[in-house]
Amino acid sequence: MPIECEIRDGALVWIKNPITGVISYVVDVRGKSFAFTLGGREETAHNAPNLTPETIRHATESCPFCPGNESMTTPELFRMTRDEVPEWTGAIGDDGAGWVVRVINNLFPRIPAELTGNRNESYIVIEDPRHFIDAPRSQNDLIFTGALGGGHFLHLMQADARVMRLALENPDVSSIVIRKNQGRESGASQPHLHQQIIGSPEPFPAVLAEARAERENPHMWHELVALMERLGLVIDRGDSVVSYASPIGMFPRSYDVVMPDHRGLLSELTPEQMRQFANAIYRILMILGPLPLDYEIHQGEGLPIHAHINARLYPYSNVAGTLNLPGTLLQSAAAIRNAIGRHSPLP
């Protein structure tokens, strides 16, 4: 069955998500009244002074993911050093205890260990030893993934693949998802930037739903990509990877990165495929910058490997399985394309 949608005068009016059935309507949110706005995020005054060394020290000394606090976490599984991540942009001394990337088990398994052979298959990848950006003026001036650089992010993805191989040594693990939350609005429990990798004895519900939809329409992903091309929503396209602003995402500002013809796992990508996939994700994260966001990498069950990226600091309306999309969706995709074009190609 082709993807159900209405296109009027070349513009998307509505589209039905072929996986969830949610219908998204394109509206001009500038003309829609939102009496409530997302609150709780503090804006820093332009002339606010930098945080004092004492304030910074207090924050980092209590953070379990900061260098020097390694004893506050579960035992380390492996680390990547400055020599292994030569693209790291931190200053000498920022790597603290000698690591740039550090991998541990999650103290609170997302899947009970009793379901995975009494092994904790929930992992944390600490992405950088730095807690704050340079010269922070607020507790919210945290280092963010989009500031790390494309080379650093590629090494993070390689670390993810290494964790996957470790988890898949467990015969009770059959499915793995990679999850990132940035900012408290996205549900992050720790301010220090990190990823989660979760092994499960059975496919995750979201992955199962995608696999079921593809069985019903084996051409679904290629049809989606073709439709995004037609609507002008494609952000970037390489030899094997395509990214686009998604009108069927969970939030109004959602983006997908898809390898339509790769049906394997992240840990099975060739070095060149890994580079293309990581770069496509990072380019979007770089433009979103410090905004609250999340992403998930879905794989396995015969699906093409893909990432769902959601920007979270925007009002939206989701009523009984329908979602309002901003009328500026096309302009937003074009703005990201232009911003990417102003940056030199990533390694």
C-alpha positions as CSV (number, residue, x, y, z in Angstrom):
1,M,0.0,0.0,0.0
2,P,1.4,3.4,-0.9
3,I,2.0,6.0,1.8
4,E,-1.3,7.8,2.5
5,C,-1.1,11.6,2.3
6,E,-2.5,14.7,0.6
7,I,-0.4,17.0,-1.5
8,R,-2.1,20.2,-2.6
9,D,-0.3,22.7,-5.0
10,G,2.9,20.8,-4.4
11,A,2.7,21.2,-0.6
12,L,2.0,18.5,2.0
13,V,-1.4,18.9,3.7
14,W,-1.5,15.7,5.8
15,I,0.3,12.4,6.0
16,K,-0.5,9.1,7.7
17,N,2.5,7.4,9.5
18,P,2.7,4.0,7.9
19,I,4.1,2.5,11.1
20,T,1.9,4.0,13.9
21,G,-1.1,5.3,12.0
22,V,-0.7,8.8,13.5
23,I,-2.0,11.4,11.1
24,S,0.0,14.6,10.9
25,Y,-1.5,17.9,9.7
26,V,0.6,20.8,8.4
27,V,-0.6,24.0,10.0
28,D,0.9,27.5,10.4
29,V,1.8,27.6,14.1
30,R,2.3,31.3,13.8
31,G,-1.4,31.7,13.3
32,K,-2.3,29.1,16.0
33,S,-2.8,30.3,19.6
34,F,-0.7,28.6,22.3
35,A,-1.8,30.0,25.6
36,F,0.7,27.7,27.3
37,T,4.3,27.6,26.4
38,L,7.1,25.2,27.3
39,G,8.4,26.5,30.6
40,G,11.1,25.7,33.1
41,R,14.1,26.5,30.9
42,E,16.1,29.5,32.2
43,E,17.3,32.1,29.7
44,T,20.7,33.5,30.6
45,A,21.0,37.3,30.4
46,H,23.3,38.5,27.7
47,N,25.5,40.3,30.2
48,A,25.4,37.6,32.9
49,P,28.9,37.0,34.4
50,N,30.7,33.7,34.0
51,L,30.1,31.0,36.6
52,T,32.7,31.3,39.4
53,P,35.3,28.6,39.7
54,E,33.7,27.5,43.0
55,T,30.3,27.0,41.2
56,I,31.9,25.0,38.5
57,R,33.9,22.9,41.0
58,H,30.7,22.2,43.0
59,A,28.9,21.0,39.8
60,T,31.7,18.8,38.6
61,E,32.6,17.3,42.0
62,S,29.1,16.0,42.4
63,C,28.7,14.7,38.8
64,P,29.4,10.9,38.5
65,F,30.4,11.3,34.8
66,C,33.1,13.9,35.4
67,P,36.8,13.0,35.5
68,G,38.0,12.2,39.0
69,N,34.6,10.8,40.0
70,E,35.1,7.4,38.3
71,S,34.5,5.6,41.7
72,M,31.0,7.0,41.7
73,T,30.0,4.8,38.7
74,T,29.8,1.1,38.0
75,P,33.2,-0.4,36.9
76,E,34.6,0.9,33.6
77,L,34.3,-1.4,30.6
78,F,36.7,0.5,28.4
79,R,37.8,4.0,27.5
80,M,39.1,5.9,24.6
81,T,42.0,8.3,25.2
82,R,43.2,11.5,23.5
83,D,45.5,9.4,21.3
84,E,42.5,7.3,20.1
85,V,40.4,10.4,19.5
86,P,42.9,12.8,18.0
87,E,40.0,15.1,16.8
88,W,39.1,15.9,20.4
89,T,38.8,19.7,20.8
90,G,39.3,19.9,24.6
91,A,42.2,21.7,26.2
92,I,45.1,19.9,27.7
93,G,44.0,18.9,31.2
94,D,40.3,18.7,30.3
95,D,40.7,15.0,29.8
96,G,41.3,14.7,33.6
97,A,41.9,11.1,34.4
98,G,43.2,10.4,30.9
99,W,40.0,9.5,28.9
100,V,37.9,11.3,26.3
101,V,35.2,8.6,26.0
102,R,34.3,6.2,28.8
103,V,31.9,3.2,28.8
104,I,30.2,1.8,31.9
105,N,27.1,-0.2,32.7
106,N,24.0,1.7,33.6
107,L,23.5,1.7,37.4
108,F,19.8,1.2,36.7
109,P,19.3,-1.4,33.9
110,R,16.5,-0.4,31.5
111,I,15.9,-4.2,30.9
112,P,16.0,-6.2,34.1
113,A,19.2,-8.4,34.3
114,E,17.0,-11.4,35.1
115,L,15.7,-11.2,31.5
116,T,19.2,-11.2,29.9
117,G,20.9,-14.1,31.6
118,N,21.5,-12.2,34.9
119,R,23.8,-9.8,33.0
120,N,23.3,-6.0,33.0
121,E,23.0,-5.2,29.3
122,S,22.3,-1.5,29.8
123,Y,25.3,0.7,29.0
124,I,26.3,4.3,29.3
125,V,28.7,5.9,26.9
126,I,30.1,9.1,28.4
127,E,30.8,11.2,25.3
128,D,33.3,13.7,26.6
129,P,35.0,14.5,29.9
130,R,33.9,18.2,29.8
131,H,30.8,19.1,31.8
132,F,30.4,22.8,30.6
133,I,31.2,24.7,27.5
134,D,34.0,27.2,27.7
135,A,33.3,30.2,29.9
136,P,29.8,29.1,31.1
137,R,27.5,31.7,32.4
138,S,24.7,29.4,33.6
139,Q,24.3,25.8,34.9
140,N,22.6,25.2,31.5
141,D,25.7,26.0,29.5
142,L,26.6,22.4,29.2
143,I,28.8,20.8,26.5
144,F,26.6,19.3,23.8
145,T,27.0,16.6,21.2
146,G,26.8,19.1,18.3
147,A,29.9,20.9,19.6
148,L,32.2,17.8,19.7
149,G,33.1,17.7,16.0
150,G,32.4,15.1,13.3
151,G,35.6,13.2,13.9
152,H,34.8,12.8,17.6
153,F,31.3,11.7,16.9
154,L,32.5,9.1,14.5
155,H,34.6,7.7,17.3
156,L,31.5,7.6,19.5
157,M,29.7,5.6,16.9
158,Q,32.6,3.2,16.8
159,A,32.5,2.9,20.5
160,D,28.8,2.1,20.2
161,A,29.6,-0.7,17.7
162,R,32.1,-2.1,20.2
163,V,29.6,-2.1,23.0
164,M,27.1,-3.8,20.7
165,R,29.6,-6.6,19.9
166,L,30.1,-7.0,23.6
167,A,26.4,-7.2,24.3
168,L,25.7,-9.6,21.5
169,E,28.2,-12.1,23.0
170,N,25.3,-12.7,25.4
171,P,23.0,-15.4,23.9
172,D,20.1,-13.8,25.8
173,V,20.4,-10.5,23.8
174,S,18.8,-10.4,20.4
175,S,18.0,-6.7,20.0
176,I,19.9,-3.5,20.7
177,V,18.9,0.2,20.6
178,I,21.1,3.2,20.9
179,R,19.4,6.1,22.7
180,K,20.5,9.7,23.4
181,N,18.8,12.4,25.5
182,Q,20.2,15.9,25.6
183,G,18.7,18.4,28.0
184,R,16.2,17.9,30.8
185,E,13.2,18.6,28.5
186,S,14.1,15.4,26.6
187,G,14.2,13.4,29.8
188,A,17.9,13.3,30.4
189,S,18.6,12.3,34.0
190,Q,22.2,13.5,34.1
191,P,23.4,16.9,32.7
192,H,26.8,15.5,31.6
193,L,26.4,14.4,28.0
194,H,26.1,10.7,27.4
195,Q,24.4,8.0,25.3
196,Q,22.6,4.8,26.4
197,I,22.9,1.4,24.7
198,I,20.3,-1.2,25.7
199,G,20.3,-4.9,25.0
200,S,17.1,-6.8,25.1
201,P,16.1,-10.5,24.9
202,E,13.4,-9.5,22.2
203,P,12.9,-6.7,19.7
204,F,11.9,-3.4,21.2
205,P,8.2,-2.5,20.5
206,A,9.1,0.5,18.3
207,V,11.3,-1.7,16.2
208,L,8.7,-4.5,16.0
209,A,6.1,-1.9,14.8
210,E,8.5,-0.7,12.0
211,A,9.3,-4.3,11.0
212,R,5.6,-5.1,10.8
213,A,4.9,-2.1,8.7
214,E,7.6,-3.0,6.3
215,R,6.3,-6.6,6.0
216,E,3.0,-5.1,4.9
217,N,4.8,-2.7,2.5
218,P,8.3,-4.0,1.5
219,H,9.0,-0.8,-0.4
220,M,8.0,1.5,2.5
221,W,11.4,3.1,3.1
222,H,12.2,3.7,-0.5
223,E,8.7,5.2,-0.9
224,L,9.3,7.5,2.1
225,V,12.6,8.7,0.7
226,A,11.0,9.4,-2.7
227,L,8.2,11.3,-1.1
228,M,10.6,13.4,1.0
229,E,12.5,14.2,-2.3
230,R,9.2,15.3,-3.9
231,L,8.3,17.5,-1.0
232,G,11.7,19.1,-0.8
233,L,12.4,17.8,2.7
234,V,15.6,15.9,2.0
235,I,18.5,17.5,3.9
236,D,21.5,15.6,2.7
237,R,22.1,12.6,0.5
238,G,25.2,10.5,0.0
239,D,26.0,7.3,-1.7
240,S,24.2,5.1,0.9
241,V,22.7,7.5,3.4
242,V,19.8,10.0,3.2
243,S,18.5,12.4,5.8
244,Y,15.3,14.4,5.8
245,A,12.9,16.5,7.9
246,S,10.3,13.9,8.8
247,P,6.6,14.8,8.7
248,I,5.8,11.4,10.4
249,G,8.1,11.9,13.5
250,M,7.0,11.9,17.1
251,F,7.4,15.7,17.4
252,P,7.0,18.6,15.0
253,R,10.7,19.0,14.5
254,S,11.8,15.4,13.7
255,Y,14.5,14.2,11.4
256,D,15.4,10.8,10.0
257,V,18.7,9.4,8.8
258,V,18.3,6.2,6.8
259,M,20.5,3.7,5.0
260,P,17.7,2.3,2.7
261,D,19.8,-0.6,1.4
262,H,21.7,-1.7,4.5
263,R,19.7,-4.2,6.4
264,G,22.3,-5.1,9.0
265,L,23.5,-3.8,12.3
266,L,25.6,-0.8,13.2
267,S,28.4,-3.1,14.2
268,E,28.4,-4.6,10.7
269,L,28.9,-1.4,8.8
270,T,32.1,-1.0,6.8
271,P,34.3,1.9,7.9
272,E,33.1,4.0,4.9
273,Q,29.4,3.2,5.7
274,M,30.0,4.0,9.4
275,R,31.6,7.3,8.4
276,Q,28.7,8.3,6.1
277,F,26.0,7.3,8.7
278,A,27.8,9.1,11.6
279,N,28.3,12.2,9.5
280,A,24.7,12.4,8.4
281,I,23.5,12.2,12.1
282,Y,26.2,14.6,13.3
283,R,25.3,17.3,10.7
284,I,21.8,17.5,12.1
285,L,23.0,17.5,15.7
286,M,25.5,20.2,14.8
287,I,22.7,22.5,13.5
288,L,20.4,21.8,16.5
289,G,23.3,22.6,18.8
290,P,22.4,22.8,22.5
291,L,18.7,22.5,22.0
292,P,17.0,19.7,24.0
293,L,16.8,16.7,21.7
294,D,16.8,12.9,21.6
295,Y,17.7,10.3,19.0
296,E,17.4,6.6,18.7
297,I,19.1,4.3,16.3
298,H,16.9,1.4,15.2
299,Q,18.4,-1.8,13.6
300,G,17.8,-5.5,13.1
301,E,14.6,-7.4,12.3
302,G,15.4,-6.9,8.5
303,L,15.0,-3.1,8.8
304,P,17.4,-0.7,7.1
305,I,19.5,0.9,9.8
306,H,18.2,4.3,10.7
307,A,18.1,7.1,13.3
308,H,15.1,9.1,14.5
309,I,16.2,12.6,15.8
310,N,13.7,14.8,17.7
311,A,14.2,18.5,18.7
312,R,12.2,18.9,21.9
313,L,12.0,22.7,22.7
314,Y,8.9,23.5,20.7
315,P,5.1,23.6,21.4
316,Y,3.1,21.0,19.7
317,S,-0.4,19.5,19.7
318,N,-1.0,15.8,19.7
319,V,-4.6,14.8,20.0
320,A,-6.0,11.3,19.8
321,G,-3.4,10.1,17.4
322,T,-3.1,13.3,15.3
323,L,-0.2,15.7,15.3
324,N,0.1,19.3,14.1
325,L,3.2,20.1,12.1
326,P,4.5,23.6,11.5
327,G,3.8,25.2,8.2
328,T,7.5,26.1,8.1
329,L,8.6,22.5,7.8
330,L,9.9,23.0,4.2
331,Q,11.7,26.2,5.1
332,S,13.3,24.5,8.2
333,A,14.6,21.7,6.0
334,A,16.1,24.3,3.6
335,A,17.6,26.2,6.4
336,I,19.4,23.1,7.7
337,R,20.6,22.3,4.2
338,N,22.0,25.8,3.8
339,A,23.6,25.7,7.3
340,I,25.3,22.4,6.4
341,G,26.5,23.8,3.1
342,R,28.3,26.7,5.0
343,H,30.4,24.2,6.9
344,S,33.3,22.3,5.3
345,P,32.7,18.6,4.7
346,L,33.3,16.5,7.8
347,P,36.2,13.9,7.7
